[in-house]
Amino acid sequence: MRRRLPPALQDRAFAFLWTSSLANGLASQMIAVAIGWQVYAIHRNPLDLGLVGLAEFVPLPILALPAGQIADRVSRRTIAAISLALSLATVGVLLAITVTDVHALWPFLSVGVIAGVASAVGSPATRALTPEIVPAELLTGAIALRSVASQIGIVAGPALGGVIFAVDPVSVYAVAAALIAVALAAIVALPYRAAPLADQPPPDWESLVAGVRFILSTRMLLGAISLDLIAVLLGDSIALAPVFARSILHIGPIGLGALRTAPALGALAAGIMLARRPLRRRAGPALLAVIATFGAAMIVFGLSKWLPLSLAALAVAGFVDMISVNIRATTLAVVTPRELQGRVNAVEWVFIGASNELGAFESGVVASLIGTVAAVVAGGAVMIGIAASWTRLFPELAHMGPLEELQPA
């Protein structure tokens, strides 16, 4: 049975790490559904939902650089375990809030801040664990499998959380707590490895910003990260799905759920494919091609007035986006020296968080100015143009070869 698993999952340490990621991802998505329902029920004001999201995001830019430094100076397994323990504590608070039937916003905002702190501190260390424990020849498949775990959580977590919440709101947090406990146990089961900078002098300013400097000086990596950031900021219009569901496709809330799920299903399919058969072609041109394809898919989605075509376009967008994520994440993991993994991952995590949060905001602003369909089509067209222009701005990225040929910078 074990031989049928993807090669990376046959590695015992990575199997523990993947299990932790899967369990934590499922729990996070279940919690998000429950919190969203409870928060909106307090005042029936969608602004409250935005405030909770903001509370979770604020710690990230504040703590990113220190968190990256910690991830390079303290055992990454230890940091990941502390982060999960903090997440488990927040679930306990949410459980208490639900049992006592509190109808106030501030407890949820406080929990959001704590959850944001846990994510900001733990994510750089957790992401840096993959290249630390996985052999180089299995790294591409391992990163694809890491994304598969994330997409399983996105697809299954909200549905599971919604069903359990409908039966018993308290049970959602009880199940989530059990899943996070499994994630914590899996992290603790990893072999201990000392941090690469554990015996170095206390950090100074140069050490603190070393991750930023490394990305800026490594043009291939800078091109990949910035391309993904701009693509999500300008071209990813899934935040406008409610408008399409209500006013354009006229498909109601069930159809909206289908629109939201389609990109994750496409991404899950791509992740499974990459885990089985890692990308062998030149990664730079492939990255530019999938970004352009993402833009084309969003144009089709924007113009479509037929649900099957809209779902297909979103699934294609999710599929090629997963390939883009895999190329970017593998490039970062391979070219970044081990002693910089925590700090570089921290900077990338800020890029990811900013692009997701600000991208939704940008979509709403542009749609309000020029119309929803025009905003989506324009965003897709801009993505295609950016993919074409990146060959001149970042020739190092355009000429990047196969991922297995990358070397640490």
C-alpha positions, 0 to 999 in steps of 0.5 A: 500500500505504501508503495502506491503513495507519491514518493514524498509521502513515503518519507515518514517525516514528510508524511507527518508534516503533510498530515499536520497540514491537512488536519490544520487546514480542515480545522481552519476552514471549518472555523472560518465558516462558524465564525462568519455565521456567528459574527454576521448574526450579531449586527447583520452587518457585512462590515463586521466580517471585514473587521474580523478579516482585518484583525487576522491580517494586521499582525502579519506585516508587523510580525513577519520579519521577527517571525522569520528571524525566529524561524532561522534561530529556533527549532522550526518544529518547536515554533510550528508546535507553539503556533498550533498550541496557540491555535488550539487555545483560540478554539477553546476560547471560541468554544467558550464564546459559543457555549455562553452565547455571547452576542458581542463583536469584540471577543471575535476580534480578539480571537482574530488578532490571536489567530493572526499572531499564531499564523504570522509566527508559525507560517514561516517556520512551518513552510521552511520545514518542507525543504528542511526534511525532504530530500532535494530530489523529492522536493517538487512533489512534496510542495505539490502535495503540500498544496493538495493538503491545502486545497482539500481543506478549502474544498471539504472544510467549509462543507463539513463545518457548515453541516456540523454547525447546522446540527450543533454549533458547539460541535464545530469547535470540538471537531476543529480542536480535535483536528488541531490536536492531531496536527500538533501531535504530527508536528511533535512526532517530527525528528528534532533539528537544530535551527541553522543560526542557533549558535549565531550572535544576536540578530542586528538590522542586517540580519533582520532584513536579510530575507528581503535583501535576498529576494531583491537580489535574486531576480529569478525569485523576485520575478516569480513572487512579484508576478504572482502578487500582481496577478492575484491583485489585478486578475483574480476576481473570485471575490466578485462571485456573489455579483455573478451569482445574483445578477448575471448568472441568476443561480442563487446561493447554491450556484454561488457555492459552486462558483467558489468551489470550482477553482479549488477543484481545479487546483486540487486536480493540478496538485495531484497531477504535480505530486505524481508527475512533477513539472519537467519542462522549463519552469520560467516559460511555463510560469509565464504561460500559466499566468497568461492562461489564468488571465484568459480564463478570467476573461471567459468567466467575465463574459460568460452567461452560462453556468457550465462555461463559468464553472469550467473557466474557474476550474481552469483558472484554479488548475493553472494557478496551482501550477504557478504556485508550485513553480514559485514555491519550489523555486523559493525552497530550492534557491534559498539557503537553509539558513535563510529559509525562515526569513525568506518564507516570512517575506513571501507570506506577507506577499501572499496575505497582502495579495489575497486581502488587497486583491479582493478590495481592488476587485470591488473598487474597480467593479464599482467604477467600471462595472463587474463584467468590465472589471473582470475582463480588464483584469484578465487582459492586464494579466496577459499583458503582464505575463508578456512584459515580464520576459523583458523585466525579468529575463532571468525568470524567462530563461529559468530551466527545469525545477530539478536543475535549480541550485541554491543561490 
